[in-house]
Amino acid sequence: MLLPRLILLNKPFGVICQFSGDGSRPTLADYVPVPNVYPAGRLDQDSEGLVLLTDDGRLQARIADPKHKLPKTYLVQIEGAITDAAIAKLQTGLMLKDGMTRPAEASRIDPPLIWPRNPPVRFRKSVPDGWISLILREGRNRQVRRMTAAVGFPTLRLVRWQVDRWSIEGLAPGEWREVKAA
């Protein structure tokens, strides 16, 4: 029996998280020339970082389905200097339009040593920015952005760094590698 394929892609900013498109924007097909693999979960085009691709439907469901509660780690550049009160709200869960979020692991971090974004995040002298690490065990549409906005610190840049034990460590934007799925 063949083992399922599992590919880790560092999705660049502006790429649509699907293999087909209308030609106006880049898609996963522009970066991963591997047939019959599909994303296990999505990142919107304004987000960067880890997208897992597999050819196995059960593995895809296990990774993407929130009932499995796989931790997803995000590095988030926010507008403003985040407060302890905002961190505490993220850690206890927030009421969003689609219901209460699960508690997240949230912490203030130093700016990570990662690639520059193209195009760059807007810079404003009058408004500071900061970085947080956020670990979620659910995956609602644009959840990180909605959570940081709900506590008063809009997201400027969003990088998914890790899903469960799989990370983009060492992968530049647009690079991918295949790993053992077991």
Long-range contacts (C-beta under 8 A, 24 or more apart in sequence): 3-180, 3-181, 3-182, 4-54, 4-55, 4-56, 4-59, 4-181, 5-34, 5-37, 5-53, 5-54, 5-55, 5-56, 5-178, 5-181, 6-52, 6-53, 6-54, 6-56, 6-59, 6-166, 6-178, 6-179, 6-180, 6-181, 7-32, 7-34, 7-37, 7-52, 7-53, 7-54, 7-176, 7-177, 7-178, 7-179, 8-50, 8-51, 8-52, 8-166, 8-167, 8-168, 8-171, 8-176, 8-177, 8-178, 8-179, 9-50, 9-51, 9-52, 9-53, 9-171, 9-175, 9-176, 10-48, 10-49, 10-50, 10-168, 10-171, 10-172, 10-173, 10-174, 10-175, 10-176, 11-43, 11-47, 11-48, 11-49, 11-50, 11-51, 11-173, 12-48, 12-118, 12-173, 12-174, 13-45, 13-46, 13-47, 13-48, 13-117, 13-118, 13-119, 13-173, 14-45, 14-46, 15-45, 16-45, 17-42, 17-43, 17-44, 17-45, 17-51, 18-42, 28-53, 31-174, 31-176, 32-176, 40-64, 41-72, 41-139, 41-163, 43-160, 44-142, 46-158, 47-158, 47-159, 47-160, 48-117, 48-157, 48-158, 48-159, 48-160, 48-173, 49-74, 49-75, 49-158, 49-159, 49-160, 49-161, 49-168, 50-160, 50-161, 50-162, 50-163, 50-166, 50-167, 50-168, 51-160, 52-163, 52-166, 53-176, 54-181, 56-181, 59-181, 63-163, 63-164, 64-139, 66-137, 66-138, 66-139, 69-137, 69-138, 70-137, 70-163, 70-164, 71-105, 71-135, 71-136, 71-137, 71-162, 71-163, 71-164, 72-135, 72-136, 72-137, 72-139, 72-160, 72-162, 72-163, 73-133, 73-134, 73-135, 73-160, 73-161, 73-162, 73-163, 74-133, 74-134, 74-135, 74-136, 74-144, 74-158, 74-159, 74-160, 74-161, 75-109, 75-112, 75-114, 75-131, 75-132, 75-133, 75-158, 75-159, 75-161, 76-131, 76-132, 76-133, 76-134, 76-144, 76-148, 76-155, 76-157, 76-158, 76-159, 77-111, 77-121, 77-129, 77-130, 77-131, 77-155, 77-156, 77-157, 77-158, 78-129, 78-130, 78-131, 78-132, 78-148, 78-153, 78-154, 78-155, 78-156, 79-127, 79-129, 79-153, 79-154, 79-155, 79-156, 80-127, 80-128, 80-129, 80-130, 80-152, 80-153, 80-154, 81-128, 81-130, 82-108, 82-130, 82-132, 82-151, 82-153, 86-151, 86-152, 86-153, 87-132, 89-150, 89-151, 90-132, 90-134, 90-147, 90-148, 90-151, 94-147, 94-150, 94-151, 95-150, 96-140, 96-143, 96-146, 96-147, 96-150, 97-146, 98-140, 101-136, 101-138, 101-140, 101-143, 101-147, 102-136, 102-137, 102-138, 104-134, 104-135, 104-136, 104-137, 104-147, 105-133, 105-134, 105-135, 106-132, 106-133, 106-134, 106-135, 107-132, 107-133, 108-132, 109-133, 112-159, 114-159, 115-172, 115-173, 117-157, 121-156, 121-157, 122-156, 129-156
